[in-house]
């Protein structure tokens, strides 16, 4: 999937259907001049329903479809005939989609399971026909209920990528290169900051035909939690990941400081993200000779509070060890 085809934010106007009117019909037939009430009920208005689909990875199919309108319920007929229900409209979304009220920005619900269906705009209930109102003292009611009106809403759909492992790091830390090596994904790779503008997903093949999903998230900069850089546009994608893999290049001025800045941005965005399992991958280790690597290990053993591993995506060093550690954490 190309970068331009990854759509993770759309606004839609949804309208359900009106309920059909109940009928006030009176029974008329040859030789029966004054039959009783036999008006049927109106049909229910159509719902607008959000449905989860595991084969969708983006909201691209909704980019140019900004209105969803369900059918109206039909009116009741004679002989207690109930009107047909209005046609329901389904909006299929990828798993991990958050549905918000556009006006208040409140979360209405989230879709996280295959086939999960939730009504976003409920169709109006059909009105009752006049035969419901027949009593001993009012045997020919000439009135019936109108149907209930439709619901209308402006909603925002936000996709939060569902992945087992999320890559976290500063721009140009080598996240896309690692993803291209460890999975079959083909992200854009170049030697400048913010090469990645949208999340990329890749499936990591492990032993015995087992797999897990890794997401390359656009790079974090200081102040991202306040909206600097790409701000919320990528931080929300990290919320769904089970494990956070911090990628810090071996030639960084201060590895511990970079880790602390990244962690602080996540904490300021959502403190719950600190509850996730974390691991650090020191990338570009092919730049280090054995002596430098040993010195760095001694330093990091004292400074880093979580496990770390040396890797080189270009030289294919430490990749198997990284997979082993990630698999072990995911299956604890």
Secondary structure, 3 states (H helix, E strand, C coil): CCHHHCCCEEEEEEECCCCCCCCCCECCECCECCCCECCCCCCCCCCEEEEEECCCCCCHHHCCCCEEECCCCCCCCCCCCCCCCCCCEEEEEECCEEEEECCCCCEEEEECCCCCEEEEECCCCCCCCHHHHCCCCCCCCCCCCCCCCCCEEEEEEEECCCCCEEEECECCCCHHHHHHHHECCCCCCCCCCCCCCCCEEEEEECHHHCEEEEEECCCECCCHHHCCCCCHHHHHHHCCCCEEEEEEECCCCCHHHHHHHHHHHHHHHCHHHHHCEEEEEEECHHHCCHHHHHHHHHHHHHHCCCCEEECECCCCECHHHHHHHHHHHHCC
